[in-house]
Amino acid sequence: MLLSYITPQKIAALQGAIDSVALHRQGEEAAAGRLLQAGAVTPPIFVISLAREVERRTRMVQELAGFDFEFFDAVDGRTLDTAQYAHRMDAEWFRIMRGRELAPGEIGCFLSHYGVWERLVGTGTRSALILEDDARLEDGFAAVIGEAMKIAAEWDVVYLARMKRPLRTVRTVAVLDGCRRLIQCRRRTGGIGYLIRLEAAEALLHYCWRIRTPIDYLYTGWWDNGLRVYAVDPPVVRHAEMPSTIMTWKGGKWPKLKRTALEHAAGYLHRRADKLLSLARAKSS
């Protein structure tokens, strides 16, 4: 019987895990409170979330307990009229670079981040923390935010998360909390969580007016947009284990498109140029 496997030891272990999570959250709330009491600058927090995703929003309320934040209604890729943005699309560029089309969910996600940048510029907000609604905060989150804000003049964008692969460090910019560094890196880190300054938001409104890549690919070309884009390593934000609201293709895989040999070569050369130019700029900075 199933009940025979539910032993007192297993119940105690489960309760211990629950208590550990509760203590972690209490610690983060206390850290957030200490930052406020110490007068540390805590930027406005915006959580990008679809209005219909009630469960995700409820989880983020719990995740950000102790912080003031605001939900920013995301653009829904399922109902998006892509023809409305045809004059801004550069689908050919992404098809050549990556061998597939942009998904409606990716376009919606891109426009959502773009909308937050417009909000910051329109209100003159000096800096902000942007999170997506599947973000999970790690230990030390509050402390790292506080330390990064102390040196806000030294960066334009700070990524708090990373993709699945390790970051490739170009140089260390600063040590944040003893165990985490602010680094310049070559690998894209994803848009699930980042700090951004007003000047960067203004620049990105121009640089990203044409839609040609998912938001997670954006800072592969940081050398091209002239911004000081850094990352926290190890990260303080990770993906929660939740189904994607962007992946709209059946089977969970992007359909590959046929590319000519010339298009393959163009994509390869662009990625090599990206790597070489990022290294060149790192040496000159």
C-alpha positions in Angstrom: 0.0 0.0 0.0 1.1 3.6 -0.7 0.6 4.5 3.0 3.3 2.0 4.0 5.9 4.2 2.3 5.0 7.4 4.3 7.1 6.8 7.3 7.6 9.2 10.3 11.2 9.8 9.1 10.0 10.9 5.6 7.4 13.2 7.2 10.0 14.8 9.4 12.4 15.2 6.4 9.6 16.9 4.4 8.8 19.2 7.3 12.4 20.1 7.6 12.5 21.1 3.9 9.4 23.2 4.4 10.9 24.9 7.4 14.2 25.6 5.5 12.3 27.3 2.7 10.4 29.4 5.3 13.6 30.4 7.0 15.1 31.4 3.7 12.2 33.6 2.9 12.2 35.2 6.4 15.9 35.9 5.9 15.3 37.6 2.6 12.5 39.7 4.1 14.8 40.7 7.0 17.6 41.6 4.6 15.2 43.7 2.6 14.1 45.5 5.8 17.7 46.1 6.8 18.5 47.7 3.5 15.6 50.1 3.9 16.6 50.9 7.5 20.2 51.5 6.5 19.0 53.9 3.8 20.3 51.8 0.9 18.9 52.8 -2.4 16.4 50.2 -3.6 15.2 50.8 -7.2 11.6 50.5 -8.2 10.8 46.8 -9.1 8.7 45.9 -12.1 7.5 42.3 -12.6 6.6 41.6 -16.2 3.6 39.2 -16.2 0.6 38.4 -18.4 -2.6 39.8 -16.8 -4.2 36.3 -17.1 -1.4 34.5 -15.2 -3.0 34.7 -11.7 -1.0 31.8 -10.4 2.3 33.2 -11.5 1.5 36.6 -10.0 0.5 35.0 -6.7 3.9 33.2 -6.6 5.7 36.4 -7.3 3.9 38.2 -4.4 5.3 35.5 -2.1 8.8 35.6 -3.8 9.1 39.3 -3.3 7.8 39.5 0.2 9.4 42.4 1.9 9.9 44.4 -1.3 7.6 47.0 -2.9 7.0 46.2 -6.5 4.6 46.7 -9.4 3.2 44.2 -12.0 3.7 45.4 -15.5 1.2 43.8 -17.9 3.0 41.8 -20.5 2.1 41.8 -24.2 0.3 38.5 -24.9 1.9 36.8 -27.9 -1.2 34.6 -28.3 -3.4 37.5 -29.2 -0.7 39.8 -30.7 -1.5 41.2 -34.1 2.0 40.9 -35.6 0.9 42.9 -38.7 0.7 45.9 -36.4 4.4 45.7 -35.9 5.4 44.6 -39.5 7.2 48.0 -40.1 9.5 47.2 -37.1 10.2 43.5 -37.8 13.4 42.2 -39.3 12.6 38.5 -39.4 15.1 37.9 -42.2 18.0 38.8 -39.9 17.0 36.2 -37.2 16.2 33.6 -39.8 19.7 33.9 -41.3 21.4 34.0 -37.9 19.5 31.2 -36.1 17.7 29.3 -38.8 14.1 29.8 -37.5 11.4 32.4 -37.2 10.6 34.5 -34.2 7.6 33.0 -32.3 4.7 35.3 -31.4 5.5 34.7 -27.7 9.0 35.9 -28.2 7.8 39.0 -29.9 5.3 39.6 -27.1 8.1 39.2 -24.5 10.4 41.6 -26.4 7.6 44.2 -26.6 6.9 43.8 -22.9 10.5 44.7 -22.0 10.5 47.5 -24.5 7.3 48.8 -22.8 9.0 48.8 -19.4 11.9 50.8 -20.9 9.4 53.3 -22.3 7.8 53.6 -18.9 11.2 54.4 -17.2 12.0 57.0 -19.8 8.5 58.5 -19.7 8.6 58.9 -15.9 12.3 59.8 -15.7 13.0 56.8 -13.3 16.7 56.8 -12.6 17.0 53.0 -12.3 14.9 50.0 -11.9 14.9 46.2 -11.3 13.1 44.2 -14.0 11.9 40.7 -13.3 9.9 38.2 -15.3 7.2 36.3 -13.4 9.1 32.9 -13.5 12.0 34.4 -11.5 13.2 32.7 -8.4 15.3 34.7 -5.9 18.5 33.1 -4.5 20.1 33.6 -1.1 21.8 37.0 -0.9 19.5 38.6 -3.5 18.7 41.7 -1.3 22.3 42.2 -0.3 23.6 42.0 -3.9 21.0 44.5 -5.1 22.1 46.9 -2.3 25.8 46.5 -3.2 25.2 47.0 -6.9 23.2 50.2 -6.3 26.1 51.6 -4.3 28.2 51.5 -7.5 25.4 52.4 -10.0 27.6 55.0 -11.7 29.8 52.1 -12.9 27.2 50.2 -14.9 24.3 50.6 -17.3 22.7 47.1 -17.1 23.4 44.4 -14.6 22.1 40.9 -15.3 21.1 39.0 -12.2 20.5 35.6 -13.9 22.1 33.5 -16.6 21.2 30.9 -19.2 21.9 27.2 -18.6 25.6 27.4 -19.7 28.2 29.0 -17.5 29.2 32.6 -18.1 32.5 33.4 -19.9 34.2 36.0 -17.8 36.1 38.7 -19.7 37.0 40.6 -16.5 35.9 41.3 -13.0 34.4 44.7 -12.4 33.7 44.6 -8.7 33.2 42.2 -5.8 29.7 42.6 -4.4 29.1 40.6 -1.2 32.3 38.6 -0.7 31.2 35.6 -2.7 29.7 37.2 -5.8 31.3 39.3 -8.5 30.1 41.8 -11.0 31.7 40.6 -14.2 31.9 41.5 -17.9 31.1 38.4 -19.9 30.7 37.2 -23.5 27.8 34.8 -23.1 24.2 35.9 -23.1 22.5 35.8 -19.7 18.8 36.1 -20.4 16.2 38.7 -19.5 14.6 37.0 -16.5 16.1 39.6 -14.1 18.3 42.7 -14.5 19.0 46.1 -13.1 18.9 49.0 -15.7 19.6 52.7 -15.5 17.6 55.4 -17.2 20.4 56.2 -19.7 20.5 52.5 -20.8 16.7 52.4 -21.2 16.9 55.5 -23.5 19.6 53.9 -25.6 17.8 50.6 -25.9 14.6 52.4 -27.1 16.6 53.4 -30.1 18.8 50.3 -30.5 15.9 47.9 -30.2 13.3 49.8 -32.2 13.7 47.2 -34.9 12.6 43.7 -33.7 15.0 41.1 -34.9 15.9 38.9 -31.9 14.4 37.5 -28.7 15.1 39.5 -25.6 17.4 36.8 -24.3 19.7 37.2 -27.3 19.8 41.0 -27.0 23.1 41.6 -25.2 25.1 39.2 -27.3 25.8 42.4 -29.2 26.5 44.6 -26.1 29.7 45.8 -27.9 27.4 47.2 -30.6 25.0 49.2 -28.4 27.8 50.8 -26.4 26.4 49.9 -23.0 28.3 48.7 -19.9 26.5 45.4 -19.5 27.6 43.3 -16.6 26.4 40.2 -14.8 26.3 38.9 -11.3 28.3 35.6 -10.9 27.1 33.4 -9.3 23.6 34.6 -10.2 21.0 35.7 -7.6 18.0 35.0 -9.9 17.1 31.7 -11.5 14.2 30.3 -13.5 11.5 28.7 -11.4 10.4 25.3 -12.6 7.4 26.4 -14.6 6.1 25.8 -18.1 7.1 28.5 -20.6 4.4 31.0 -21.7 6.6 31.9 -24.7 7.3 28.5 -26.2 4.3 28.1 -28.5 5.5 25.4 -30.9 4.2 21.9 -30.5 6.7 19.4 -29.1 8.7 22.1 -27.3 11.2 22.5 -30.2 11.6 25.4 -32.6 11.1 24.3 -36.2 14.3 24.8 -38.2 14.2 26.5 -41.6 16.4 25.6 -44.5 19.2 28.1 -45.1 21.5 28.5 -48.0 25.2 28.0 -47.7 25.7 31.7 -47.9 23.2 32.3 -45.1 25.0 29.7 -42.9 28.3 31.5 -43.6 26.8 34.9 -42.8 25.4 33.6 -39.5 28.8 32.1 -38.6 30.8 35.2 -39.5 28.4 37.4 -37.5 28.8 35.3 -34.4 32.6 35.3 -34.8 32.6 39.0 -35.2 30.5 39.4 -32.1 33.1 37.4 -30.1 36.1 39.2 -31.4 34.6 42.7 -31.1 33.5 42.0 -27.5 37.1 40.9 -26.6 38.5 44.0 -28.3 36.2 46.3 -26.4 36.9 44.6 -23.1 40.6 45.2 -23.5 40.0 48.9 -24.3 37.7 49.5 -21.3 
